[in-house]
């Protein structure tokens, strides 16, 4: 068997992969909290999409990719099939999106929905992992130990189920942060358990280069996409109105509506029923006589 190294760059790759998984989980859980308080279907779809991208792509798939940068096998270069690598990202996105939809968009039987969503999402995460492993091209034959594979799938299902449960119960920032730390441990635990299941039988008779993209070739586009996604999701979370903002806007609107609906104050009429002199119409005044009678008149034609 060929010698396998999971930490070719020491603690760098597992540390970065853990940070990515925690950051993705943190953004995803925050998006789930906003989804639960959303008032319209459009808002719910928006927050569901952000939570799916945060957990599925940033927290799970990018963590897997970064951890693979530290993977090395003696005696052979490692290349990656671009199509299978992209397929693994799509599997992670779809499976997490389905799990979140089942858990968060229903109104009854929450425990059953969490269990169903957790199983589907966990199986999808495991499929993502082994699809990403199948994307590797090297000189040799890859084998997997059944016990470690089963353990990694079980960890994925349990981790996904717990993650969906957390999206329904956490609200306060400290609880969200603590939950993200736990989710990061679960995601990395699943990945490295699956990696322990792998062994490679070297093929000494194979010469020449191995086809496919190197990890360095994929690092720039993948890293750029992840950074752009994190910045975009962070901006969306910061700029989106909270419950306090909605309550304040509703209060101000009610004050405006009440003021516009209030009736105008009636004109003050002095004692005797005649309007005050300031409100009498203006015109030309004069005096006329008729026989022994005389009176004052006001010309109102002007």
Secondary structure, DSSP 8 states (H G I E B T S, - for coil): ---EES-TTTHHHHHHHHHHHHHHHHHHHHHHHHHHH--SHHHHHHHHHHHHIIIIIIIIIHHHHHHHHT-EETTS--EE-HHHHHHHHHHHHHHHHHHHHHHHS-SS-HHHHHHHHHHHHHHHHHHHHHHHHHTEE-SEEEEE-HHHHHHHHHHHHHHHHHHHHHHHH--SHHHHHHHHHHHHHHHHHHHHHHHHTEEEEE-TT--S---SB-HHHHHHHHHHHHHHHHHHHHHHHHHS--HHHHHHHHHHHHHHHHHHHS--------TTS---GGGS---EEEEEEETTEEEEEEE---
